[in-house]
Amino acid sequence: MPIYEYHCPTCSNRFEKLQPMNSTGADCPRCEQPAKRALSVFASITAGGSSSSEDFAQAPPPPVRGGGCCGGGCFH
């Protein structure tokens, strides 16, 4: 189950809640009013151990595809 972040427009409380993906919302634990789901920022950690920006410079560029009839997906 994912952890969702919420913001309460009534009391400005921000909180997190562990919920199933098909949940429809959450009530604020402070004022018990309906809260709105907030956009979350997440961190990504790779198995390489290094987190420097130099790692990205060494990666090969993505392949370039033509426009074609399917935006390049069908290789026409």
N, CA, C, O and CB atoms as a CASP TS submission, in Angstrom:
PFRMAT TS
TARGET T0000
AUTHOR 0000-0000-0000
METHOD Language model
MODEL 1
PARENT N/A
ATOM      1  N   MET     1       0.846  -1.186   0.000  1.00  0.00           N
ATOM      2  CA  MET     1       0.000   0.000   0.000  1.00  0.00           C
ATOM      3  C   MET     1       0.887   1.243   0.000  1.00  0.00           C
ATOM      4  O   MET     1       1.868   1.310   0.740  1.00  0.00           O
ATOM      5  CB  MET     1      -0.960   0.002   1.225  1.00  0.00           C
ATOM      6  N   PRO     2       0.543   2.215  -0.823  1.00  0.00           N
ATOM      7  CA  PRO     2       1.326   3.453  -0.882  1.00  0.00           C
ATOM      8  C   PRO     2       0.962   4.415   0.250  1.00  0.00           C
ATOM      9  O   PRO     2      -0.120   4.348   0.834  1.00  0.00           O
ATOM     10  CB  PRO     2       1.119   4.140  -2.229  1.00  0.00           C
ATOM     11  N   ILE     3       1.900   5.301   0.530  1.00  0.00           N
ATOM     12  CA  ILE     3       1.659   6.377   1.494  1.00  0.00           C
ATOM     13  C   ILE     3       1.313   7.623   0.681  1.00  0.00           C
ATOM     14  O   ILE     3       2.078   8.037  -0.190  1.00  0.00           O
ATOM     15  CB  ILE     3       2.919   6.623   2.438  1.00  0.00           C
ATOM     16  N   TYR     4       0.165   8.211   0.969  1.00  0.00           N
ATOM     17  CA  TYR     4      -0.275   9.416   0.283  1.00  0.00           C
ATOM     18  C   TYR     4      -0.130  10.620   1.205  1.00  0.00           C
ATOM     19  O   TYR     4      -0.313  10.512   2.418  1.00  0.00           O
ATOM     20  CB  TYR     4      -1.731   9.272  -0.195  1.00  0.00           C
ATOM     21  N   GLU     5       0.199  11.763   0.622  1.00  0.00           N
ATOM     22  CA  GLU     5       0.280  13.016   1.371  1.00  0.00           C
ATOM     23  C   GLU     5      -1.010  13.792   1.145  1.00  0.00           C
ATOM     24  O   GLU     5      -1.549  13.818   0.039  1.00  0.00           O
ATOM     25  CB  GLU     5       1.527  13.861   0.938  1.00  0.00           C
ATOM     26  N   TYR     6      -1.495  14.420   2.204  1.00  0.00           N
ATOM     27  CA  TYR     6      -2.732  15.188   2.142  1.00  0.00           C
ATOM     28  C   TYR     6      -2.521  16.572   2.730  1.00  0.00           C
ATOM     29  O   TYR     6      -1.636  16.788   3.559  1.00  0.00           O
ATOM     30  CB  TYR     6      -3.862  14.461   2.880  1.00  0.00           C
ATOM     31  N   HIS     7      -3.355  17.509   2.281  1.00  0.00           N
ATOM     32  CA  HIS     7      -3.367  18.864   2.810  1.00  0.00           C
ATOM     33  C   HIS     7      -4.812  19.206   3.120  1.00  0.00           C
ATOM     34  O   HIS     7      -5.688  19.038   2.272  1.00  0.00           O
ATOM     35  CB  HIS     7      -2.733  19.891   1.805  1.00  0.00           C
ATOM     36  N   CYS     8      -5.067  19.687   4.337  1.00  0.00           N
ATOM     37  CA  CYS     8      -6.411  20.060   4.740  1.00  0.00           C
ATOM     38  C   CYS     8      -6.623  21.542   4.441  1.00  0.00           C
ATOM     39  O   CYS     8      -5.910  22.380   4.992  1.00  0.00           O
ATOM     40  CB  CYS     8      -6.647  19.754   6.246  1.00  0.00           C
ATOM     41  N   PRO     9      -7.585  21.888   3.580  1.00  0.00           N
ATOM     42  CA  PRO     9      -7.830  23.300   3.279  1.00  0.00           C
ATOM     43  C   PRO     9      -8.482  24.045   4.445  1.00  0.00           C
ATOM     44  O   PRO     9      -8.442  25.275   4.482  1.00  0.00           O
ATOM     45  CB  PRO     9      -8.707  23.417   2.046  1.00  0.00           C
ATOM     46  N   THR    10      -9.074  23.333   5.385  1.00  0.00           N
ATOM     47  CA  THR    10      -9.743  23.974   6.521  1.00  0.00           C
ATOM     48  C   THR    10      -8.747  24.467   7.565  1.00  0.00           C
ATOM     49  O   THR    10      -8.809  25.620   7.992  1.00  0.00           O
ATOM     50  CB  THR    10     -10.725  23.005   7.165  1.00  0.00           C
ATOM     51  N   CYS    11      -7.819  23.583   7.981  1.00  0.00           N
ATOM     52  CA  CYS    11      -6.889  23.964   9.054  1.00  0.00           C
ATOM     53  C   CYS    11      -5.425  24.003   8.610  1.00  0.00           C
ATOM     54  O   CYS    11      -4.542  24.214   9.441  1.00  0.00           O
ATOM     55  CB  CYS    11      -7.029  23.002  10.208  1.00  0.00           C
ATOM     56  N   SER    12      -5.149  23.803   7.315  1.00  0.00           N
ATOM     57  CA  SER    12      -3.798  23.832   6.726  1.00  0.00           C
ATOM     58  C   SER    12      -2.875  22.741   7.257  1.00  0.00           C
ATOM     59  O   SER    12      -1.655  22.861   7.144  1.00  0.00           O
ATOM     60  CB  SER    12      -3.165  25.173   6.980  1.00  0.00           C
ATOM     61  N   ASN    13      -3.425  21.698   7.825  1.00  0.00           N
ATOM     62  CA  ASN    13      -2.625  20.574   8.315  1.00  0.00           C
ATOM     63  C   ASN    13      -2.159  19.737   7.133  1.00  0.00           C
ATOM     64  O   ASN    13      -2.929  19.476   6.209  1.00  0.00           O
ATOM     65  CB  ASN    13      -3.437  19.703   9.317  1.00  0.00           C
ATOM     66  N   ARG    14      -0.891  19.315   7.161  1.00  0.00           N
ATOM     67  CA  ARG    14      -0.350  18.385   6.173  1.00  0.00           C
ATOM     68  C   ARG    14      -0.069  17.082   6.896  1.00  0.00           C
ATOM     69  O   ARG    14       0.511  17.074   7.982  1.00  0.00           O
ATOM     70  CB  ARG    14       0.948  18.951   5.481  1.00  0.00           C
ATOM     71  N   PHE    15      -0.488  15.967   6.279  1.00  0.00           N
ATOM     72  CA  PHE    15      -0.278  14.666   6.914  1.00  0.00           C
ATOM     73  C   PHE    15      -0.147  13.594   5.848  1.00  0.00           C
ATOM     74  O   PHE    15      -0.486  13.810   4.685  1.00  0.00           O
ATOM     75  CB  PHE    15      -1.434  14.328   7.884  1.00  0.00           C
ATOM     76  N   GLU    16       0.351  12.435   6.260  1.00  0.00           N
ATOM     77  CA  GLU    16       0.507  11.286   5.392  1.00  0.00           C
ATOM     78  C   GLU    16      -0.399  10.174   5.884  1.00  0.00           C
ATOM     79  O   GLU    16      -0.682  10.069   7.077  1.00  0.00           O
ATOM     80  CB  GLU    16       1.977  10.821   5.341  1.00  0.00           C
ATOM     81  N   LYS    17      -0.854   9.338   4.945  1.00  0.00           N
ATOM     82  CA  LYS    17      -1.721   8.235   5.325  1.00  0.00           C
ATOM     83  C   LYS    17      -1.449   7.048   4.407  1.00  0.00           C
ATOM     84  O   LYS    17      -1.411   7.191   3.185  1.00  0.00           O
ATOM     85  CB  LYS    17      -3.213   8.653   5.263  1.00  0.00           C
ATOM     86  N   LEU    18      -1.260   5.877   5.008  1.00  0.00           N
ATOM     87  CA  LEU    18      -1.068   4.633   4.288  1.00  0.00           C
ATOM     88  C   LEU    18      -2.445   4.128   3.867  1.00  0.00           C
ATOM     89  O   LEU    18      -3.281   3.816   4.715  1.00  0.00           O
ATOM     90  CB  LEU    18      -0.308   3.574   5.163  1.00  0.00           C
ATOM     91  N   GLN    19      -2.680   4.048   2.554  1.00  0.00           N
ATOM     92  CA  GLN    19      -3.993   3.683   2.038  1.00  0.00           C
ATOM     93  C   GLN    19      -3.867   2.801   0.813  1.00  0.00           C
ATOM     94  O   GLN    19      -2.842   2.828   0.132  1.00  0.00           O
ATOM     95  CB  GLN    19      -4.802   4.928   1.707  1.00  0.00           C
ATOM     96  N   PRO    20      -4.911   2.009   0.519  1.00  0.00           N
ATOM     97  CA  PRO    20      -4.914   1.261  -0.738  1.00  0.00           C
ATOM     98  C   PRO    20      -4.969   2.213  -1.930  1.00  0.00           C
ATOM     99  O   PRO    20      -5.410   3.355  -1.796  1.00  0.00           O
ATOM    100  CB  PRO    20      -6.102   0.284  -0.782  1.00  0.00           C
ATOM    101  N   MET    21      -4.523   1.747  -3.089  1.00  0.00           N
ATOM    102  CA  MET    21      -4.481   2.601  -4.278  1.00  0.00           C
ATOM    103  C   MET    21      -5.870   3.041  -4.729  1.00  0.00           C
ATOM    104  O   MET    21      -5.994   4.076  -5.384  1.00  0.00           O
ATOM    105  CB  MET    21      -3.786   1.873  -5.410  1.00  0.00           C
ATOM    106  N   ASN    22      -6.901   2.299  -4.405  1.00  0.00           N
ATOM    107  CA  ASN    22      -8.246   2.652  -4.842  1.00  0.00           C
ATOM    108  C   ASN    22      -9.002   3.498  -3.818  1.00  0.00           C
ATOM    109  O   ASN    22     -10.220   3.648  -3.922  1.00  0.00           O
ATOM    110  CB  ASN    22      -9.027   1.399  -5.137  1.00  0.00           C
ATOM    111  N   SER    23      -8.299   4.047  -2.836  1.00  0.00           N
ATOM    112  CA  SER    23      -8.962   4.888  -1.831  1.00  0.00           C
ATOM    113  C   SER    23      -9.455   6.184  -2.474  1.00  0.00           C
ATOM    114  O   SER    23      -8.878   6.666  -3.448  1.00  0.00           O
ATOM    115  CB  SER    23      -7.998   5.201  -0.655  1.00  0.00           C
ATOM    116  N   THR    24     -10.517   6.732  -1.922  1.00  0.00           N
ATOM    117  CA  THR    24     -11.104   7.943  -2.509  1.00  0.00           C
ATOM    118  C   THR    24     -10.701   9.218  -1.790  1.00  0.00           C
ATOM    119  O   THR    24     -10.995  10.300  -2.299  1.00  0.00           O
ATOM    120  CB  THR    24     -12.600   7.833  -2.510  1.00  0.00           C
ATOM    121  N   GLY    25     -10.062   9.159  -0.666  1.00  0.00           N
ATOM    122  CA  GLY    25      -9.658  10.362   0.055  1.00  0.00           C
ATOM    123  C   GLY    25      -9.410  10.063   1.521  1.00  0.00           C
ATOM    124  O   GLY    25      -9.384   8.904   1.935  1.00  0.00           O
ATOM    125  N   ALA    26      -9.229  11.113   2.299  1.00  0.00           N
ATOM    126  CA  ALA    26      -8.970  10.963   3.731  1.00  0.00           C
ATOM    127  C   ALA    26      -9.488  12.186   4.465  1.00  0.00           C
ATOM    128  O   ALA    26      -9.562  13.280   3.905  1.00  0.00           O
ATOM    129  CB  ALA    26      -7.459  10.758   4.009  1.00  0.00           C
ATOM    130  N   ASP    27      -9.838  11.987   5.705  1.00  0.00           N
ATOM    131  CA  ASP    27     -10.242  13.094   6.571  1.00  0.00           C
ATOM    132  C   ASP    27      -9.049  13.544   7.390  1.00  0.00           C
ATOM    133  O   ASP    27      -8.209  12.727   7.768  1.00  0.00           O
ATOM    134  CB  ASP    27     -11.417  12.685   7.496  1.00  0.00           C
ATOM    135  N   CYS    28      -8.968  14.825   7.665  1.00  0.00           N
ATOM    136  CA  CYS    28      -7.892  15.400   8.456  1.00  0.00           C
ATOM    137  C   CYS    28      -7.959  14.862   9.886  1.00  0.00           C
ATOM    138  O   CYS    28      -9.026  14.876  10.499  1.00  0.00           O
ATOM    139  CB  CYS    28      -7.973  16.945   8.448  1.00  0.00           C
ATOM    140  N   PRO    29      -6.830  14.388  10.424  1.00  0.00           N
ATOM    141  CA  PRO    29      -6.847  13.891  11.800  1.00  0.00           C
ATOM    142  C   PRO    29      -6.997  15.011  12.834  1.00  0.00           C
ATOM    143  O   PRO    29      -7.361  14.745  13.979  1.00  0.00           O
ATOM    144  CB  PRO    29      -5.577  13.113  12.078  1.00  0.00           C
ATOM    145  N   ARG    30      -6.722  16.261  12.444  1.00  0.00           N
ATOM    146  CA  ARG    30      -6.823  17.377  13.374  1.00  0.00           C
ATOM    147  C   ARG    30      -8.256  17.919  13.468  1.00  0.00           C
ATOM    148  O   ARG    30      -8.790  18.068  14.567  1.00  0.00           O
ATOM    149  CB  ARG    30      -5.872  18.490  12.952  1.00  0.00           C
ATOM    150  N   CYS    31      -8.876  18.212  12.323  1.00  0.00           N
ATOM    151  CA  CYS    31     -10.205  18.832  12.346  1.00  0.00           C
ATOM    152  C   CYS    31     -11.312  17.924  11.793  1.00  0.00           C
ATOM    153  O   CYS    31     -12.490  18.278  11.834  1.00  0.00           O
ATOM    154  CB  CYS    31     -10.173  20.118  11.555  1.00  0.00           C
ATOM    155  N   GLU    32     -10.925  16.758  11.278  1.00  0.00           N
ATOM    156  CA  GLU    32     -11.852  15.746  10.753  1.00  0.00           C
ATOM    157  C   GLU    32     -12.648  16.207   9.533  1.00  0.00           C
ATOM    158  O   GLU    32     -13.727  15.679   9.261  1.00  0.00           O
ATOM    159  CB  GLU    32     -12.808  15.337  11.831  1.00  0.00           C
ATOM    160  N   GLN    33     -12.123  17.188   8.796  1.00  0.00           N
ATOM    161  CA  GLN    33     -12.748  17.654   7.563  1.00  0.00           C
ATOM    162  C   GLN    33     -12.068  16.946   6.377  1.00  0.00           C
ATOM    163  O   GLN    33     -10.932  16.491   6.514  1.00  0.00           O
ATOM    164  CB  GLN    33     -12.638  19.222   7.432  1.00  0.00           C
ATOM    165  N   PRO    34     -12.733  16.843   5.225  1.00  0.00           N
ATOM    166  CA  PRO    34     -12.107  16.210   4.060  1.00  0.00           C
ATOM    167  C   PRO    34     -10.835  16.951   3.632  1.00  0.00           C
ATOM    168  O   PRO    34     -10.807  18.178   3.543  1.00  0.00           O
ATOM    169  CB  PRO    34     -13.100  16.157   2.890  1.00  0.00           C
ATOM    170  N   ALA    35      -9.800  16.175   3.373  1.00  0.00           N
ATOM    171  CA  ALA    35      -8.515  16.737   2.944  1.00  0.00           C
ATOM    172  C   ALA    35      -8.301  16.431   1.465  1.00  0.00           C
ATOM    173  O   ALA    35      -8.922  15.526   0.908  1.00  0.00           O
ATOM    174  CB  ALA    35      -7.338  16.168   3.799  1.00  0.00           C
ATOM    175  N   LYS    36      -7.416  17.199   0.840  1.00  0.00           N
ATOM    176  CA  LYS    36      -7.097  17.018  -0.574  1.00  0.00           C
ATOM    177  C   LYS    36      -5.732  16.353  -0.689  1.00  0.00           C
ATOM    178  O   LYS    36      -4.803  16.667   0.054  1.00  0.00           O
ATOM    179  CB  LYS    36      -7.116  18.379  -1.335  1.00  0.00           C
ATOM    180  N   ARG    37      -5.635  15.429  -1.634  1.00  0.00           N
ATOM    181  CA  ARG    37      -4.362  14.748  -1.852  1.00  0.00           C
ATOM    182  C   ARG    37      -3.358  15.746  -2.421  1.00  0.00           C
ATOM    183  O   ARG    37      -3.674  16.485  -3.353  1.00  0.00           O
ATOM    184  CB  ARG    37      -4.534  13.526  -2.808  1.00  0.00           C
ATOM    185  N   ALA    38      -2.162  15.768  -1.867  1.00  0.00           N
ATOM    186  CA  ALA    38      -1.107  16.684  -2.304  1.00  0.00           C
ATOM    187  C   ALA    38      -0.144  15.956  -3.233  1.00  0.00           C
ATOM    188  O   ALA    38      -0.009  14.734  -3.166  1.00  0.00           O
ATOM    189  CB  ALA    38      -0.347  17.272  -1.089  1.00  0.00           C
ATOM    190  N   LEU    39       0.522  16.712  -4.097  1.00  0.00           N
ATOM    191  CA  LEU    39       1.559  16.134  -4.935  1.00  0.00           C
ATOM    192  C   LEU    39       2.768  15.823  -4.077  1.00  0.00           C
ATOM    193  O   LEU    39       3.170  16.634  -3.243  1.00  0.00           O
ATOM    194  CB  LEU    39       1.935  17.084  -6.095  1.00  0.00           C
ATOM    195  N   SER    40       3.345  14.656  -4.278  1.00  0.00           N
ATOM    196  CA  SER    40       4.469  14.210  -3.468  1.00  0.00           C
ATOM    197  C   SER    40       5.765  14.315  -4.238  1.00  0.00           C
ATOM    198  O   SER    40       5.784  14.189  -5.463  1.00  0.00           O
ATOM    199  CB  SER    40       4.257  12.783  -2.998  1.00  0.00           C
ATOM    200  N   VAL    41       6.832  14.543  -3.528  1.00  0.00           N
ATOM    201  CA  VAL    41       8.176  14.516  -4.080  1.00  0.00           C
ATOM    202  C   VAL    41       8.836  13.271  -3.503  1.00  0.00           C
ATOM    203  O   VAL    41       8.760  13.023  -2.300  1.00  0.00           O
ATOM    204  CB  VAL    41       8.993  15.838  -3.739  1.00  0.00           C
ATOM    205  N   PHE    42       9.480  12.491  -4.356  1.00  0.00           N
ATOM    206  CA  PHE    42      10.083  11.262  -3.869  1.00  0.00           C
ATOM    207  C   PHE    42      11.566  11.240  -4.186  1.00  0.00           C
ATOM    208  O   PHE    42      12.047  11.983  -5.040  1.00  0.00           O
ATOM    209  CB  PHE    42       9.391  10.043  -4.476  1.00  0.00           C
ATOM    210  N   ALA    43      12.273  10.381  -3.487  1.00  0.00           N
ATOM    211  CA  ALA    43      13.708  10.221  -3.701  1.00  0.00           C
ATOM    212  C   ALA    43      13.948   8.882  -4.378  1.00  0.00           C
ATOM    213  O   ALA    43      13.215   7.919  -4.153  1.00  0.00           O
ATOM    214  CB  ALA    43      14.498  10.317  -2.360  1.00  0.00           C
ATOM    215  N   SER    44      14.965   8.833  -5.198  1.00  0.00           N
ATOM    216  CA  SER    44      15.330   7.602  -5.879  1.00  0.00           C
ATOM    217  C   SER    44      16.779   7.289  -5.548  1.00  0.00           C
ATOM    218  O   SER    44      17.656   8.142  -5.678  1.00  0.00           O
ATOM    219  CB  SER    44      15.116   7.718  -7.417  1.00  0.00           C
ATOM    220  N   ILE    45      17.017   6.072  -5.124  1.00  0.00           N
ATOM    221  CA  ILE    45      18.370   5.643  -4.761  1.00  0.00           C
ATOM    222  C   ILE    45      18.740   4.479  -5.657  1.00  0.00           C
ATOM    223  O   ILE    45      17.984   3.513  -5.768  1.00  0.00           O
ATOM    224  CB  ILE    45      18.468   5.243  -3.246  1.00  0.00           C
ATOM    225  N   THR    46      19.906   4.563  -6.304  1.00  0.00           N
ATOM    226  CA  THR    46      20.344   3.489  -7.177  1.00  0.00           C
ATOM    227  C   THR    46      21.254   2.539  -6.435  1.00  0.00           C
ATOM    228  O   THR    46      21.796   2.887  -5.386  1.00  0.00           O
ATOM    229  CB  THR    46      21.048   4.044  -8.403  1.00  0.00           C
ATOM    230  N   ALA    47      21.425   1.359  -6.961  1.00  0.00           N
ATOM    231  CA  ALA    47      22.256   0.341  -6.325  1.00  0.00           C
ATOM    232  C   ALA    47      23.739   0.616  -6.507  1.00  0.00           C
ATOM    233  O   ALA    47      24.563  -0.051  -5.881  1.00  0.00           O
ATOM    234  CB  ALA    47      21.920  -1.023  -6.878  1.00  0.00           C
ATOM    235  N   GLY    48      24.106   1.591  -7.358  1.00  0.00           N
ATOM    236  CA  GLY    48      25.504   1.874  -7.632  1.00  0.00           C
ATOM    237  C   GLY    48      26.257   2.475  -6.466  1.00  0.00           C
ATOM    238  O   GLY    48      27.484   2.392  -6.423  1.00  0.00           O
ATOM    239  N   GLY    49      25.563   3.074  -5.526  1.00  0.00           N
ATOM    240  CA  GLY    49      26.204   3.641  -4.359  1.00  0.00           C
ATOM    241  C   GLY    49      26.551   5.109  -4.486  1.00  0.00           C
ATOM    242  O   GLY    49      26.584   5.818  -3.480  1.00  0.00           O
ATOM    243  N   SER    50      26.810   5.585  -5.689  1.00  0.00           N
ATOM    244  CA  SER    50      27.159   6.986  -5.888  1.00  0.00           C
ATOM    245  C   SER    50      25.913   7.768  -6.246  1.00  0.00           C
ATOM    246  O   SER    50      25.067   7.287  -6.999  1.00  0.00           O
ATOM    247  CB  SER    50      28.231   7.141  -6.983  1.00  0.00           C
ATOM    248  N   SER    51      25.797   8.971  -5.711  1.00  0.00           N
ATOM    249  CA  SER    51      24.631   9.794  -6.025  1.00  0.00           C
ATOM    250  C   SER    51      25.033  11.109  -6.661  1.00  0.00           C
ATOM    251  O   SER    51      24.282  12.083  -6.610  1.00  0.00           O
ATOM    252  CB  SER    51      23.816  10.057  -4.772  1.00  0.00           C
ATOM    253  N   SER    52      26.213  11.144  -7.260  1.00  0.00           N
ATOM    254  CA  SER    52      26.666  12.399  -7.854  1.00  0.00           C
ATOM    255  C   SER    52      26.041  12.601  -9.223  1.00  0.00           C
ATOM    256  O   SER    52      25.612  11.643  -9.867  1.00  0.00           O
ATOM    257  CB  SER    52      28.193  12.425  -7.962  1.00  0.00           C
ATOM    258  N   SER    53      25.992  13.837  -9.661  1.00  0.00           N
ATOM    259  CA  SER    53      25.418  14.151 -10.967  1.00  0.00           C
ATOM    260  C   SER    53      26.324  13.675 -12.097  1.00  0.00           C
ATOM    261  O   SER    53      25.887  13.623 -13.247  1.00  0.00           O
ATOM    262  CB  SER    53      25.172  15.655 -11.092  1.00  0.00           C
ATOM    263  N   GLU    54      27.590  13.322 -11.797  1.00  0.00           N
ATOM    264  CA  GLU    54      28.497  12.831 -12.829  1.00  0.00           C
ATOM    265  C   GLU    54      28.016  11.508 -13.402  1.00  0.00           C
ATOM    266  O   GLU    54      28.304  11.201 -14.559  1.00  0.00           O
ATOM    267  CB  GLU    54      29.903  12.675 -12.268  1.00  0.00           C
ATOM    268  N   ASP    55      27.284  10.713 -12.612  1.00  0.00           N
ATOM    269  CA  ASP    55      26.779   9.434 -13.088  1.00  0.00           C
ATOM    270  C   ASP    55      25.836   9.623 -14.271  1.00  0.00           C
ATOM    271  O   ASP    55      25.810   8.795 -15.182  1.00  0.00           O
ATOM    272  CB  ASP    55      26.069   8.692 -11.960  1.00  0.00           C
ATOM    273  N   PHE    56      25.066  10.699 -14.264  1.00  0.00           N
ATOM    274  CA  PHE    56      24.132  10.942 -15.338  1.00  0.00           C
ATOM    275  C   PHE    56      24.850  11.352 -16.615  1.00  0.00           C
ATOM    276  O   PHE    56      24.373  11.050 -17.709  1.00  0.00           O
ATOM    277  CB  PHE    56      23.137  12.005 -14.933  1.00  0.00           C
ATOM    278  N   ALA    57      25.985  12.031 -16.502  1.00  0.00           N
ATOM    279  CA  ALA    57      26.732  12.475 -17.671  1.00  0.00           C
ATOM    280  C   ALA    57      27.348  11.289 -18.407  1.00  0.00           C
ATOM    281  O   ALA    57      27.600  11.395 -19.607  1.00  0.00           O
ATOM    282  CB  ALA    57      27.823  13.467 -17.262  1.00  0.00           C
ATOM    283  N   GLN    58      27.599  10.165 -17.738  1.00  0.00           N
ATOM    284  CA  GLN    58      28.219   9.007 -18.351  1.00  0.00           C
ATOM    285  C   GLN    58      27.203   8.103 -19.040  1.00  0.00           C
ATOM    286  O   GLN    58      27.594   7.238 -19.823  1.00  0.00           O
ATOM    287  CB  GLN    58      28.980   8.227 -17.314  1.00  0.00           C
ATOM    288  N   ALA    59      25.925   8.274 -18.774  1.00  0.00           N
ATOM    289  CA  ALA    59      24.906   7.427 -19.376  1.00  0.00           C
ATOM    290  C   ALA    59      24.760   7.767 -20.860  1.00  0.00           C
ATOM    291  O   ALA    59      24.832   8.936 -21.239  1.00  0.00           O
ATOM    292  CB  ALA    59      23.555   7.592 -18.642  1.00  0.00           C
ATOM    293  N   PRO    60      24.555   6.742 -21.706  1.00  0.00           N
ATOM    294  CA  PRO    60      24.381   7.035 -23.130  1.00  0.00           C
ATOM    295  C   PRO    60      23.052   7.729 -23.364  1.00  0.00           C
ATOM    296  O   PRO    60      22.104   7.525 -22.606  1.00  0.00           O
ATOM    297  CB  PRO    60      24.466   5.747 -23.969  1.00  0.00           C
ATOM    298  N   PRO    61      22.973   8.551 -24.413  1.00  0.00           N
ATOM    299  CA  PRO    61      21.710   9.243 -24.689  1.00  0.00           C
ATOM    300  C   PRO    61      20.657   8.241 -25.151  1.00  0.00           C
ATOM    301  O   PRO    61      21.007   7.184 -25.675  1.00  0.00           O
ATOM    302  CB  PRO    61      21.910  10.349 -25.760  1.00  0.00           C
ATOM    303  N   PRO    62      19.368   8.553 -24.967  1.00  0.00           N
ATOM    304  CA  PRO    62      18.318   7.642 -25.431  1.00  0.00           C
ATOM    305  C   PRO    62      18.287   7.600 -26.948  1.00  0.00           C
ATOM    306  O   PRO    62      18.688   8.564 -27.601  1.00  0.00           O
ATOM    307  CB  PRO    62      16.945   8.067 -24.883  1.00  0.00           C
ATOM    308  N   PRO    63      17.808   6.476 -27.530  1.00  0.00           N
ATOM    309  CA  PRO    63      17.760   6.397 -28.988  1.00  0.00           C
ATOM    310  C   PRO    63      16.788   7.419 -29.560  1.00  0.00           C
ATOM    311  O   PRO    63      15.765   7.732 -28.950  1.00  0.00           O
ATOM    312  CB  PRO    63      17.365   4.990 -29.434  1.00  0.00           C
ATOM    313  N   VAL    64      17.125   7.940 -30.753  1.00  0.00           N
ATOM    314  CA  VAL    64      16.281   8.929 -31.410  1.00  0.00           C
ATOM    315  C   VAL    64      15.414   8.197 -32.427  1.00  0.00           C
ATOM    316  O   VAL    64      15.912   7.431 -33.251  1.00  0.00           O
ATOM    317  CB  VAL    64      17.138  10.055 -32.093  1.00  0.00           C
ATOM    318  N   ARG    65      14.114   8.446 -32.355  1.00  0.00           N
ATOM    319  CA  ARG    65      13.197   7.800 -33.288  1.00  0.00           C
ATOM    320  C   ARG    65      12.570   8.863 -34.184  1.00  0.00           C
ATOM    321  O   ARG    65      12.441  10.024 -33.794  1.00  0.00           O
ATOM    322  CB  ARG    65      12.099   6.995 -32.531  1.00  0.00           C
ATOM    323  N   GLY    66      12.190   8.457 -35.367  1.00  0.00           N
ATOM    324  CA  GLY    66      11.548   9.368 -36.294  1.00  0.00           C
ATOM    325  C   GLY    66      10.103   9.624 -35.911  1.00  0.00           C
ATOM    326  O   GLY    66       9.548   8.912 -35.075  1.00  0.00           O
ATOM    327  N   GLY    67       9.491  10.628 -36.510  1.00  0.00           N
ATOM    328  CA  GLY    67       8.103  10.972 -36.216  1.00  0.00           C
ATOM    329  C   GLY    67       7.138   9.893 -36.666  1.00  0.00           C
ATOM    330  O   GLY    67       6.330   9.417 -35.868  1.00  0.00           O
ATOM    331  N   GLY    68       7.206   9.495 -37.937  1.00  0.00           N
ATOM    332  CA  GLY    68       6.383   8.424 -38.460  1.00  0.00           C
ATOM    333  C   GLY    68       4.908   8.597 -38.181  1.00  0.00           C
ATOM    334  O   GLY    68       4.472   9.640 -37.693  1.00  0.00           O
ATOM    335  N   CYS    69       4.150   7.573 -38.492  1.00  0.00           N
ATOM    336  CA  CYS    69       2.701   7.640 -38.319  1.00  0.00           C
ATOM    337  C   CYS    69       2.286   7.453 -36.861  1.00  0.00           C
ATOM    338  O   CYS    69       1.194   7.861 -36.465  1.00  0.00           O
ATOM    339  CB  CYS    69       2.026   6.592 -39.182  1.00  0.00           C
ATOM    340  N   CYS    70       3.153   6.839 -36.071  1.00  0.00           N
ATOM    341  CA  CYS    70       2.819   6.552 -34.663  1.00  0.00           C
ATOM    342  C   CYS    70       3.717   7.297 -33.698  1.00  0.00           C
ATOM    343  O   CYS    70       3.874   6.867 -32.555  1.00  0.00           O
ATOM    344  CB  CYS    70       2.915   5.060 -34.389  1.00  0.00           C
ATOM    345  N   GLY    71       4.302   8.384 -34.116  1.00  0.00           N
ATOM    346  CA  GLY    71       5.215   9.118 -33.246  1.00  0.00           C
ATOM    347  C   GLY    71       6.527   8.392 -33.023  1.00  0.00           C
ATOM    348  O   GLY    71       7.223   8.655 -32.042  1.00  0.00           O
ATOM    349  N   GLY    72       6.874   7.477 -33.927  1.00  0.00           N
ATOM    350  CA  GLY    72       8.127   6.765 -33.818  1.00  0.00           C
ATOM    351  C   GLY    72       7.990   5.386 -33.190  1.00  0.00           C
ATOM    352  O   GLY    72       8.968   4.640 -33.135  1.00  0.00           O
ATOM    353  N   GLY    73       6.800   5.031 -32.716  1.00  0.00           N
ATOM    354  CA  GLY    73       6.621   3.753 -32.050  1.00  0.00           C
ATOM    355  C   GLY    73       6.590   2.556 -32.987  1.00  0.00           C
ATOM    356  O   GLY    73       6.872   1.437 -32.560  1.00  0.00           O
ATOM    357  N   CYS    74       6.249   2.771 -34.275  1.00  0.00           N
ATOM    358  CA  CYS    74       6.115   1.644 -35.199  1.00  0.00           C
ATOM    359  C   CYS    74       7.305   1.526 -36.159  1.00  0.00           C
ATOM    360  O   CYS    74       7.341   0.604 -36.973  1.00  0.00           O
ATOM    361  CB  CYS    74       4.827   1.783 -35.996  1.00  0.00           C
ATOM    362  N   PHE    75       8.257   2.422 -36.081  1.00  0.00           N
ATOM    363  CA  PHE    75       9.490   2.432 -36.890  1.00  0.00           C
ATOM    364  C   PHE    75       9.207   2.532 -38.392  1.00  0.00           C
ATOM    365  O   PHE    75       9.956   1.962 -39.185  1.00  0.00           O
ATOM    366  CB  PHE    75      10.306   1.172 -36.611  1.00  0.00           C
ATOM    367  N   HIS    76       8.147   3.239 -38.805  1.00  0.00           N
ATOM    368  CA  HIS    76       7.876   3.460 -40.230  1.00  0.00           C
ATOM    369  C   HIS    76       8.676   4.617 -40.739  1.00  0.00           C
ATOM    370  O   HIS    76       8.584   4.960 -41.918  1.00  0.00           O
ATOM    371  CB  HIS    76       6.394   3.705 -40.478  1.00  0.00           C
TER
END
